[in-house]
Amino acid sequence: MNLIILLQIAGLLHLGLLVVGLMMPRVVDFDRHVASLPPFLRQLFRVYYAFIGGIIIAFGAISFFLAGQLVAGGPVATAMLLVMLIFWLARFAVALFVFDLSPFLTTRWRRIGHHTINLAFLYLPVVYGYALWKGIAP
């Protein structure tokens, strides 16, 4: 399959992950869990959440709208692919080895959604790594 199409699929996956991320606070009853924290810590969580959302929007837009430039290579494309690769590799590792979502996976649909999200977390670093390799391989 064409690498540009693979990158554009990655861009669309970011949109899907953003939608899932917007649903997450309700699913895990975030407000109830953080209600006992000092206001600063509640704000800190929300700000970090918003910043991560902004990064996901940016990565998705770059992947979808600038896929041709990413494939064309050059130092900026290489740097951007490397940043996205590291980000999604780290996120995939966190999904596998850090987060325990079992208390929230209470229905079949939540378990299916969880596995689907993990597939997206795997797809993204594979595609960015492949694009990076294609761009720097002789």
One Martini backbone bead per residue (centre of mass of N, CA, C, O) as a GRO file, in nm:
protein
  138
    1MET     BB    1   0.101   0.033   0.016
    2ASN     BB    2   0.079   0.355   0.028
    3LEU     BB    3   0.238   0.575   0.237
    4ILE     BB    4   0.040   0.807   0.227
    5ILE     BB    5  -0.206   0.641   0.313
    6LEU     BB    6  -0.093   0.542   0.583
    7LEU     BB    7  -0.067   0.833   0.699
    8GLN     BB    8  -0.368   0.909   0.668
    9ILE     BB    9  -0.471   0.693   0.853
   10ALA     BB   10  -0.321   0.801   1.095
   11GLY     BB   11  -0.472   1.069   1.101
   12LEU     BB   12  -0.752   0.938   1.154
   13LEU     BB   13  -0.677   0.796   1.418
   14HIS     BB   14  -0.644   1.053   1.580
   15LEU     BB   15  -0.941   1.126   1.574
   16GLY     BB   16  -1.037   0.873   1.721
   17LEU     BB   17  -0.864   0.921   1.979
   18LEU     BB   18  -0.995   1.187   2.050
   19VAL     BB   19  -1.280   1.082   2.096
   20VAL     BB   20  -1.202   0.883   2.315
   21GLY     BB   21  -1.072   1.096   2.504
   22LEU     BB   22  -1.344   1.255   2.547
   23MET     BB   23  -1.484   0.997   2.689
   24MET     BB   24  -1.309   0.910   2.936
   25PRO     BB   25  -1.408   1.078   3.185
   26ARG     BB   26  -1.685   0.938   3.193
   27VAL     BB   27  -1.600   0.638   3.212
   28VAL     BB   28  -1.405   0.703   3.484
   29ASP     BB   29  -1.510   0.930   3.664
   30PHE     BB   30  -1.317   1.179   3.705
   31ASP     BB   31  -1.450   1.395   3.891
   32ARG     BB   32  -1.480   1.209   4.137
   33HIS     BB   33  -1.172   1.134   4.170
   34VAL     BB   34  -1.068   1.457   4.182
   35ALA     BB   35  -1.233   1.610   4.407
   36SER     BB   36  -1.008   1.574   4.650
   37LEU     BB   37  -0.832   1.757   4.513
   38PRO     BB   38  -0.664   2.009   4.458
   39PRO     BB   39  -0.716   2.252   4.232
   40PHE     BB   40  -0.441   2.241   4.093
   41LEU     BB   41  -0.449   1.935   4.017
   42ARG     BB   42  -0.703   1.948   3.849
   43GLN     BB   43  -0.587   2.151   3.646
   44LEU     BB   44  -0.343   1.990   3.559
   45PHE     BB   45  -0.492   1.756   3.431
   46ARG     BB   46  -0.650   1.931   3.223
   47VAL     BB   47  -0.407   2.055   3.082
   48TYR     BB   48  -0.269   1.797   2.994
   49TYR     BB   49  -0.508   1.692   2.834
   50ALA     BB   50  -0.512   1.930   2.632
   51PHE     BB   51  -0.223   1.902   2.525
   52ILE     BB   52  -0.252   1.617   2.418
   53GLY     BB   53  -0.482   1.685   2.227
   54GLY     BB   54  -0.317   1.887   2.056
   55ILE     BB   55  -0.107   1.684   1.960
   56ILE     BB   56  -0.304   1.493   1.819
   57ILE     BB   57  -0.406   1.699   1.618
   58ALA     BB   58  -0.133   1.766   1.490
   59PHE     BB   59  -0.052   1.482   1.402
   60GLY     BB   60  -0.301   1.432   1.227
   61ALA     BB   61  -0.269   1.672   1.032
   62ILE     BB   62   0.011   1.606   0.931
   63SER     BB   63  -0.050   1.317   0.832
   64PHE     BB   64  -0.277   1.398   0.632
   65PHE     BB   65  -0.183   1.682   0.485
   66LEU     BB   66   0.159   1.600   0.495
   67ALA     BB   67   0.239   1.321   0.372
   68GLY     BB   68   0.411   1.399   0.125
   69GLN     BB   69   0.635   1.546   0.290
   70LEU     BB   70   0.714   1.306   0.466
   71VAL     BB   71   0.800   1.124   0.224
   72ALA     BB   72   1.012   1.322   0.090
   73GLY     BB   73   1.162   1.441   0.324
   74GLY     BB   74   1.398   1.556   0.526
   75PRO     BB   75   1.465   1.704   0.824
   76VAL     BB   76   1.172   1.769   0.916
   77ALA     BB   77   1.042   1.499   0.851
   78THR     BB   78   1.229   1.328   1.022
   79ALA     BB   79   1.170   1.466   1.291
   80MET     BB   80   0.866   1.420   1.295
   81LEU     BB   81   0.870   1.112   1.277
   82LEU     BB   82   1.038   1.070   1.532
   83VAL     BB   83   0.846   1.200   1.733
   84MET     BB   84   0.600   1.019   1.668
   85LEU     BB   85   0.735   0.753   1.727
   86ILE     BB   86   0.809   0.802   2.024
   87PHE     BB   87   0.532   0.872   2.131
   88TRP     BB   88   0.387   0.596   2.038
   89LEU     BB   89   0.576   0.403   2.178
   90ALA     BB   90   0.527   0.508   2.461
   91ARG     BB   91   0.217   0.470   2.461
   92PHE     BB   92   0.222   0.166   2.413
   93ALA     BB   93   0.385   0.092   2.665
   94VAL     BB   94   0.185   0.208   2.867
   95ALA     BB   95  -0.055   0.030   2.785
   96LEU     BB   96   0.098  -0.244   2.859
   97PHE     BB   97   0.280  -0.161   3.151
   98VAL     BB   98   0.097   0.055   3.328
   99PHE     BB   99  -0.192   0.033   3.264
  100ASP     BB  100  -0.498  -0.049   3.455
  101LEU     BB  101  -0.825  -0.108   3.311
  102SER     BB  102  -0.999  -0.337   3.440
  103PRO     BB  103  -1.214  -0.170   3.614
  104PHE     BB  104  -1.338  -0.046   3.321
  105LEU     BB  105  -1.383  -0.341   3.176
  106THR     BB  106  -1.723  -0.418   3.207
  107THR     BB  107  -1.761  -0.457   2.899
  108ARG     BB  108  -1.746  -0.569   2.588
  109TRP     BB  109  -1.712  -0.288   2.446
  110ARG     BB  110  -1.472  -0.195   2.618
  111ARG     BB  111  -1.282  -0.424   2.537
  112ILE     BB  112  -1.289  -0.371   2.236
  113GLY     BB  113  -1.193  -0.078   2.252
  114HIS     BB  114  -0.924  -0.135   2.387
  115HIS     BB  115  -0.806  -0.311   2.158
  116THR     BB  116  -0.837  -0.099   1.936
  117ILE     BB  117  -0.652   0.113   2.058
  118ASN     BB  118  -0.399  -0.067   2.066
  119LEU     BB  119  -0.385  -0.092   1.758
  120ALA     BB  120  -0.332   0.206   1.713
  121PHE     BB  121  -0.073   0.215   1.895
  122LEU     BB  122   0.071   0.026   1.686
  123TYR     BB  123   0.036   0.152   1.405
  124LEU     BB  124   0.178   0.425   1.438
  125PRO     BB  125   0.480   0.336   1.484
  126VAL     BB  126   0.499   0.163   1.234
  127VAL     BB  127   0.451   0.386   1.023
  128TYR     BB  128   0.666   0.589   1.121
  129GLY     BB  129   0.903   0.393   1.102
  130TYR     BB  130   0.873   0.327   0.805
  131ALA     BB  131   0.896   0.617   0.697
  132LEU     BB  132   1.172   0.668   0.817
  133TRP     BB  133   1.321   0.439   0.680
  134LYS     BB  134   1.253   0.524   0.385
  135GLY     BB  135   1.393   0.815   0.417
  136ILE     BB  136   1.698   0.688   0.511
  137ALA     BB  137   1.719   0.484   0.308
  138PRO     BB  138   1.912   0.398   0.022
   0.00000   0.00000   0.00000
